């Protein structure tokens, strides 16, 4: 079964292996697909990714111009999501809740977690707008925010099965996938979270990801 994202008005229902994950978003969205789907798990608070497979390639520069490769974080739990700084709804929610989760973990556990956001808006995600976004949502210095040209980012979107396109009725809005991917310390996509995840889910799962 493939992962599908279906939009009705401003509500996106993500069907992950039979588990419905509800997120909100502006505009409309075309369906996108991935080879990974999610199933309920007695171990994780998030959905269990099935099959657990190596994380797709991800190597881009952050908004400060430094090269970041997901492989450099093996040994840690890695949380990957796709955002844009001018998003009116789900992106601020995702970023803020990831920040809350890191705070709730405490410094020792949070040090074993790396959060990575990948831009879905190569035009609007400037260094200034990214810095403002990270500061506003409490994740400055705690989230690697990766940017690039449309061609560079499109390769990452394709590798991760993420849809991204400007809304036909409002070009300021970007229609995109709103999931958070939980990557284990060994580099496997292990869990999936809807944009509406609770920080407590990440607090529970991150240590498990960091030890697997």
Phi and psi in degrees as a GROMACS rama.xvg file:
@    title "Ramachandran Plot"
@    xaxis  label "Phi"
@    yaxis  label "Psi"
@TYPE xy
-95.7828  157.789  UNK-2
-78.7484  130.465  UNK-3
-124.07  144.098  UNK-4
-120.816  117.284  UNK-5
-120.09  129.938  UNK-6
-108.843  132.944  UNK-7
-125.149  111.091  UNK-8
57.9109  -115.738  UNK-9
-110.181  18.1646  UNK-10
-114.164  123.256  UNK-11
-101.239  124.179  UNK-12
-106.594  116.707  UNK-13
-97.2767  119.475  UNK-14
-97.0275  112.097  UNK-15
-117.631  97.3678  UNK-16
55.399  36.6483  UNK-17
92.3558  -7.53478  UNK-18
-99.4312  120.033  UNK-19
-86.8156  123.607  UNK-20
-115.854  121.457  UNK-21
-97.363  127.17  UNK-22
-132.315  165.641  UNK-23
-115.028  151.569  UNK-24
-162.368  157.47  UNK-25
-90.1983  153.673  UNK-26
76.9768  -145.896  UNK-27
-132.411  167.277  UNK-28
-143.029  139.072  UNK-29
-82.4498  151.675  UNK-30
-62.3253  146.64  UNK-31
-130.799  162.742  UNK-32
-135.212  159.23  UNK-33
-146.448  158.974  UNK-34
-80.9846  -8.19124  UNK-35
-101.607  136.011  UNK-36
-127.016  169.967  UNK-37
-116.104  147.669  UNK-38
-133.16  155.603  UNK-39
-62.5704  145.721  UNK-40
-134.637  135.081  UNK-41
-75.8034  -13.5211  UNK-42
-94.3674  -42.9208  UNK-43
-105.247  148.354  UNK-44
-74.2986  -32.7267  UNK-45
-79.3457  175.514  UNK-46
-74.5052  142.497  UNK-47
-80.3357  124.719  UNK-48
-72.0896  131.68  UNK-49
-134.392  122.735  UNK-50
-81.0656  154.553  UNK-51
-70.0767  118.779  UNK-52
-136.943  161.648  UNK-53
-56.2582  140.859  UNK-54
-60.7267  140.208  UNK-55
-61.5  161.384  UNK-56
-58.467  144.223  UNK-57
-155.129  102.28  UNK-58
-142.202  107.437  UNK-59
-144.471  174.486  UNK-60
-94.105  145.464  UNK-61
-79.9914  178.214  UNK-62
-66.6561  -13.1539  UNK-63
-95.3231  2.47183  UNK-64
90.8088  6.50305  UNK-65
-90.8578  136.184  UNK-66
-70.9012  131.915  UNK-67
-126.693  129.865  UNK-68
-124.426  128.819  UNK-69
-56.5807  -28.2051  UNK-70
-63.6449  -23.616  UNK-71
-70.8946  -11.2976  UNK-72
-103.781  12.7067  UNK-73
-60.3455  139.145  UNK-74
102.602  -12.7737  UNK-75
-118.761  160.594  UNK-76
-75.3526  134.601  UNK-77
-121.686  131.118  UNK-78
-111.736  118.316  UNK-79
-113.026  132.102  UNK-80
-142.916  169.913  UNK-81
-125.927  118.666  UNK-82
-135.158  171.041  UNK-83
-145.613  146.989  UNK-84
-73.0511  -21.6152  UNK-85
-97.2262  11.3202  UNK-86
-62.7059  133.949  UNK-87
-87.2099  -10.093  UNK-88
-140.012  -79.5711  UNK-89
-73.4923  -30.455  UNK-90
-65.9771  -47.3409  UNK-91
-59.3306  -36.8753  UNK-92
-64.2291  -45.9891  UNK-93
-61.0698  -49.6148  UNK-94
-61.786  -46.7306  UNK-95
-63.5867  -42.0368  UNK-96
-70.6559  -30.9995  UNK-97
-65.8447  -39.6309  UNK-98
-63.1552  -42.8105  UNK-99
-61.0874  -43.2628  UNK-100
-60.2751  -43.9529  UNK-101
-62.0866  -39.5823  UNK-102
-63.7743  -42.6651  UNK-103
-67.5019  -29.0791  UNK-104
-66.7704  -31.7165  UNK-105
86.1352  161.131  UNK-106
-63.0112  -37.289  UNK-107
-65.0013  -49.4956  UNK-108
-71.4955  -38.7789  UNK-109
-64.4406  -26.8069  UNK-110
-67.9583  -14.3849  UNK-111
-100.167  13.9583  UNK-112
-127.073  135.677  UNK-113
-122.481  128.053  UNK-114
-102.164  131.009  UNK-115
-126.301  126.856  UNK-116
-112.012  138.251  UNK-117
-113.64  129.368  UNK-118
-65.8361  141.447  UNK-119
-111.093  11.2074  UNK-120
-136.02  80.0615  UNK-121
-61.4245  -25.3  UNK-122
-80.4178  -42.8749  UNK-123
-89.6277  -21.7966  UNK-124
-85.6357  76.6536  UNK-125
-83.6247  162.259  UNK-126
-52.8109  -40.6769  UNK-127
-65.359  -45.0126  UNK-128
-69.4691  -35.2936  UNK-129
-66.9132  -45.4427  UNK-130
-59.5653  -42.4562  UNK-131
-63.6709  -42.4487  UNK-132
-63.5265  -47.9457  UNK-133
-62.8883  -40.7509  UNK-134
-66.177  -44.4151  UNK-135
-62.3273  -30.2646  UNK-136
-109.626  16.4362  UNK-137
72.3593  25.135  UNK-138
-123.928  15.9517  UNK-139
-61.3445  127.663  UNK-140
79.178  -0.0865706  UNK-141
-122.444  -6.86266  UNK-142
-132.043  127.405  UNK-143
-82.0929  116.126  UNK-144
-105.705  110.356  UNK-145
-95.7606  135.894  UNK-146
-130.299  -179.528  UNK-147
164.603  -175.559  UNK-148
-71.5627  167.691  UNK-149
-59.8375  -39.4507  UNK-150
-66.612  -43.5907  UNK-151
-63.581  -46.074  UNK-152
-69.3043  -36.634  UNK-153
-59.5755  -34.4653  UNK-154
-64.6654  -39.5857  UNK-155
-68.136  -43.0743  UNK-156
-58.5299  -44.4419  UNK-157
-64.3733  -44.0994  UNK-158
-61.6165  -33.8199  UNK-159
-97.4927  2.66933  UNK-160
67.7053  35.2338  UNK-161
-105.108  128.666  UNK-162
-86.8916  144.142  UNK-163
-153.536  119.794  UNK-164
-156.625  151.696  UNK-165
-72.2758  141.748  UNK-166
-67.5786  134.662  UNK-167
-65.5727  -33.9343  UNK-168
-88.1991  -22.0535  UNK-169
-144.647  97.0456  UNK-170
-61.4953  -13.5658  UNK-171
-76.3606  -16.1517  UNK-172
-96.8589  142.195  UNK-173
-113.266  123.773  UNK-174
-86.9483  123.616  UNK-175
-156.061  166.268  UNK-176
-69.8062  144.495  UNK-177
-121.326  41.8563  UNK-178
-100.388  159.608  UNK-179
-114.208  129.824  UNK-180
-102.046  127.241  UNK-181
-95.6061  119.404  UNK-182
-107.81  131.047  UNK-183
-73.4457  169.366  UNK-184
-62.2432  -23.7761  UNK-185
-89.0122  2.57744  UNK-186
89.4233  23.7405  UNK-187
-107.098  139.943  UNK-188
-67.813  115.114  UNK-189
-117.347  -37.7429  UNK-190
-132.984  159.154  UNK-191
-131.455  142.33  UNK-192
-133.452  137.492  UNK-193
-72.7229  163.466  UNK-194
-59.8684  -24.7974  UNK-195
-89.8689  19.396  UNK-196
-59.5265  156.128  UNK-197
-94.6951  140.379  UNK-198
-52.6282  -33.614  UNK-199
-61.3028  -28.4358  UNK-200
-64.3979  -43.7345  UNK-201
-69.0003  -40.4676  UNK-202
-58.3259  -40.0152  UNK-203
-71.3371  -44.0771  UNK-204
-84.2767  -30.1473  UNK-205
-56.8047  -45.5781  UNK-206
-62.5753  -32.7785  UNK-207
-68.2502  -41.2859  UNK-208
-65.1336  -38.6037  UNK-209
-69.4416  -19.3046  UNK-210
-107.511  10.5442  UNK-211
